[in-house]
């Protein structure tokens, strides 16, 4: 949520930065400033009335002490009316505050000035390409065929037990999953991240705090009887650890890493781009989250980008980094870089990570603050990144490293898998 003081002090900047996301916020900001003016005026009137009632209460007490009951009773009636007026203003103030809050939470985060203008993924900017595109034989197979041939993943069994998008991993496929999770966690811990194992269900306050609610309510699985939501990413519970918390500047940056199952309805997804592991309803992911001092957050964003790049290099996967345009960014992000790996058999790029700086947007919703050297509190900045999401990593590993009758495991993973090659069953 954009802080109201920024809207009041720099409305032109807010409008221009939201315009990068193809949003005309002129009318919305006028409404917000008008509501805030009403809030301030109503609060002032209510405070004046309450001050008058306090003054009269003292006068009434003194009159009773002096035996002037009639005068005291007259003032008492006047004071009762003032209190009734104050209660009416309190109701009005509550309604105005609710309307103001509703208007504020509908505004997305402002885009960083480096974000390119654009309306779709076609307008994203490629900022780096790394690794060589592998040349496969004519007999090379896509990962869904390899998964069946090597008995690694069963999509049919997942559909039988749950539904499409909930695969079973088996044998070396399951061990590869576990190896990747441990590899990603160990790499993050070595980089100074503190490991967290979060719950997989969150309440409404947590969904609101990181911006999934009300923006992405339809994309989350809802447990209606308990009014809880299955997490779309570990970012949500991990960042919400610090909801309504005041940190010290010396505590920053806070660096957490978490592995979790993730659940996304992916409503409206269909076609060839969702085949196999390309798009799932349940998947595994390791997430890195940082809470930072505002002046350091973009330097930290760069370090998070380099962390993800090192992971992909160690996995021997060709990848590229894209700076997302305004039209392809999330509701909450100020600046996002996506990582895509090359899927050799599908001959297309697959997104495997998003690394984002949310500036103070989430922190304002969560009331996440820190004290500076003077003891003054201010909003922190929050950042997160996938490091990494497993499904498309597995897809690219299987496709890019396939040989005639086996699939090679990258050297960095062998210590985790316990085998150098995925082999055909019964061989």
N, C-alpha and C positions, 0 to 999 in steps of 0.2 A: 504494500500500500504506500503510495507516495505521501510523504509527510505534508500535512496541511500548511505548515509554515513555508515549505518550498513552493507550494502552489500559490500562496499569497505573495511571497516575495519575488518569485521569478516565473510568473505565468507564461510569458513569451517563450522562455526556455523549455518549460514543460510541453507547451503546444508544439514547438519545433521538434523536440525529441520524440514525442508520440507520433508526429507526422512521418517519421522514419518507419514506423510500424503501420503506416497507411491508416492512421486514425486521426480524424479531425476532432480534437478535444475542446474546441473553443466554447461551445455551448455548455459542455459538461463542467468546464472550469468556472464559467460564469455562475452556473447553478451552485457549485460547491462554495464559491466565495460568498454568494448571497446567503446560503444556509448558514455559513460560519458567522456572517454578520448578524443574522437573526439569533444565532446561539449566544453570541457575546452580549447582545442587547437584552435578551431575555434573562441571561444569567445576571447581568447588572441590575435589572429591575428586581429580580428575586433577592439578590444580596441586599439591596436597599431596603426592601420590605422586612427582611429578617433582622437587619440592623435596627430598624424602627421598632420591631416587636421586642427586641432585647432592651432597648432604651425605655420603652413603655413599661416593660415588666419591672424594671428597677423603680420607676416612678410609682407604679401601683403598690409595690412593696413598701415604699416610704410613706405613701398616703395612709395605708392601713396601720402602719406604726404610729402615725400621728392622729389616728382616730377619725380620719376623713373618709369614712366608708363610702358615702355617696359619690364623691369625686373619684375614688378608687374604682367603684363599680362602673362608672361611666367610661373610664379609660379602659377597663377590662373588656367592655363590649367593643370598643374601638380596636383593641388589640386582637380580639377574636376575629374581627372582620379582616384585619391585616393578614392574619395567619391563613385565613381561607383564600385570600387573594394570592398569597405566596404558594399555597398548594396548587392553585390553578396554573400559576406560572411554572411550577415544577413539572406538571403534566405536559405543558406546552414545550418546555425545555427537553424533556425526554423524547417527545415526538420529533423535534427538530434534530436532536442528536442522532436519532435512529435514521432519519432521512439523510443526514450528512454522511453517516457511516456507510449507508447503502450506496450512496453516490461515489464515495471514495473507493470502495472495494470493487467497483465495476471498472475502474481505470486500470489498465495494464501498467507494467513497469515502463519507465522511460528507456529508450534505446541509448546506448553509449554513442557518442558522436562518430566513432569509427565504424559503426554498423552501416553497411551499404544499403541503399534503398533498393527495394525490389518487392515483388508480390508472391514469389514461389521459390521452391528449391532450385529452379533453373537460374535464379539470379544470385545464388550463393557464390562466394569468391574462393577459389582454390588458392591457398596461401603456401602450401608445401606438398611435395610428393616425395616419397621415400621408398626404396626397394625396387627390385626389378620384377616386371610382370612375368610370371612363369609361362613357358610354352608347353602345353600338354599334348599328348598324342591324340589321334583321332578317336581312339577308344575311350578317352577320359569320360568319367561319369559325374553328374551333379551329386551333391552330398546326400540327397534323399535316396538315390539308388545305391550309393556306397554304404549308407547306413543299413540298408536291407541286406546287401551282399555280404557285408562283414558282420552282420547281426549285432549292430551297435545301438540302434534306436528303433523302437516300434511305434509308428504313428497310428497304425490300425488298432493296436491294443489300447493306446491312449483314448482313441475315439470310442472304443467299446466301453471302457471303464468310466470315462468322464465326458469326453467330447473332443471335437477338433481343437487343436492347439494345446493339448496336454499330453506330450509324448512320454513314453517309458524309455529310460536309458538302461542298457544291459551290458554285462560283461566288460569288455575293454572300453565300451562307450561310457559306462558309468564311472569307470576308473579315470578316464580322460576328464570327465566333468570334475571329479574330486581333485584331480591333479591341478587343473586350471584354477580352481577356487583357492587351493593352498598356495599355489605359486603367486597369484595376485595378492593374497593377504600377506605373504612373507615379504614380497617386494614393497608393499606399502608400509609395513612395520619397519623395514630397514630404512625407509625414507622418513621415519619419524612419526608415522601415524599411530594412534592408539586404537586398538581393536575393540569394537563394540558388537555384541550380538543382540539385535533389537527384536521386539515383538513384531509379529506379522499383521497385527490388527491395530488400527488407530481409531481414536474418537474424532468427533467433528471439529473440536478445537484444534487438534493437530493438523487435520486436513486444511482447515482455514489458515493456520499459521504459515504453512509453506506454499499456499496458493492453489492447492488442488481443488479446494472448495472456495467459492461455488463454480469455478471455471471448468473443472474437469469431472464433475460429479458423475456424468453418464459414462465415463471411461473406467470407473472404479467398481469393484464388486462390493455390494452393500449387504451386510448381515442385518436385516431389518429388525429382527426381534430384539437385538441388543444395540441397534443403531451404531454399529461399528463398520469400518471399511478395511478390506484387505489392501495392504500397501502396494502401490505401483512401483516403489523404489525405496531402498533403505534410507535415502535422503530424508524422507518424511519423519520417521521416528527419531533418527539421529539428530537432525537439526532441532526438533522439538524438545530435545533434552534441555535446551537453553531457553525455552519459552518462559517469559516472566522472570528472567535471571539477569542480574547485574554482575558482570565480570570486572576484574581489574585489568588495566592495560597490560600489566606484567603477565597476565594469563594468556595473552594473544601472541601469535595465532593459536587457536585450538585446532588440532588436527585429529580427526577420527576416520577410521575405516571400518566398514561393516559388510559382511556377506549376508545375503538374504534371498529367499524366494521372492519373486515379484509377480504381481497379478494385474493384468490389464485386459479389459473387455475387448479393446480394439474394435469397437462397433463400426460397421461399415467397411471393414477390410475384406477384400476378396480378390481373386484373380491369381495369375502366375507369381506375382511378387510376394505372396504369402505362403507359397508352397514350402514344405519341409520345415526347416528351422528359421526361415526368413521372418516369420512373424508368429509369435506364440501368445497364448493367454497366461501361461505360467512359465517362468524361466528363472535362471540363477544369475545373480549379478553381484559384483563387488563394487562398492561405492566409496569414494573418498569425499569427505566434507571438511571444510575449514570455516572457522569464525575468525574474522580479521579486522584489524584497525583499518578504517577507510583509506588512509594514505598509503597503505601497503597492499591493498586488495588486488590491484592489477598486476603488480609484481608477483604476487602469489598465484594469480591465474596463470601467468606464464610458466611458473614452476610446475603447476598441475598438468599443463599441456605437455611439458617435457617428460613428466612421469609416465603419462599414457604412451607417448611416442617411444619411450624406452621399452615398455612392455611389448609393444607390437614389433619392435626391432628384434627383441630376444625371441619372439615367436616366429621370426623369419617370414613375416607377412608383409607384402607391399601395401602401403597405405597412403592416404592423402588427408590433409587437414583443410577444412573449409570454414571460413568466417560466414556465419549465417546472415542473410539479408533480413531486413525488418519484417517482411511478410512471412518469413519461415521461422521466426523466433517464438519462443513460448511466451505466455502471458506474464510470467514472473521475471524473465531474464532481461538483463541490461546488455550483455554481450555473451554470445555462445560460439564455441568452436566445435564442429563435429569432426569425428574421425571415421573414415571409411576404409575398409579393406577390400582388396580385389578378390572377387570370387572367380577363379580361373575357369571352372566348368560352366558357370552361368554367364560368364563374360560381362560382369557388371560389378559396380561398387556397392558394398553393403555397409550401412552405418553400424558402428559398434560402440561408439561413445559420444557423449555430449559433455563438454566442460564449460561451465557457466559461472559468471559473476552476477549476483542478484543485487549488488550494492546494498542499500538499506531497505529494500522493498519487503523482503520476508521479515527482517528484524523489526520493522515498524509494526507489522501485523502481529508478531510474537512478543513485542515489548522486550526484545533482546538488546541490552545495552551494556556499556562498559564505562568505568570511571577513569578519567585521564589523570595526569599528575596533580591537577588542581582540585580533584575531587568532583569535578563536573561530570555528569553522565551524558553520554551521547550514543546514538544508534551504531551498532556494529555492522559490518558487511558480511554476507554469507556467500559461500561458493561451494559448488559440488561438481563431481565428474564421475562417469562410469569408468572403472579401472579393473576389470572391464565387464561388459555384458557377455554371457557365454554363448548363446545360440549361434550367432553369426560368426563368432570366432571359431567355434567348432566346425561350422559349415566351410569356412575358408581353409582351416587346417586340413580337413578331409580332402577337399578338392585340390588345393594347391600342392599338397605333399603326396598325392597318390602316385603309386608306381603300378607295375603290371598286376601283381597279386598281393600287394601290401601297401600300407600307408605309413610314411616316415613320421616319427615324432621329433619335433625340434629339440636340439641338444639341451636347451634350458629346462625342458620339461621332463627329460628322461629320469632324473632323480626323483620326480614326483610320481610318474606313471609306473616306474619299475620295468618298463619295456621300451625298446627302441623303435619297434614297428607294431602297427596294428596288423594282425594277420587274419587270413580267412579261417572260418571255423573248421575245427578238426584237421588242421594242418600243422 
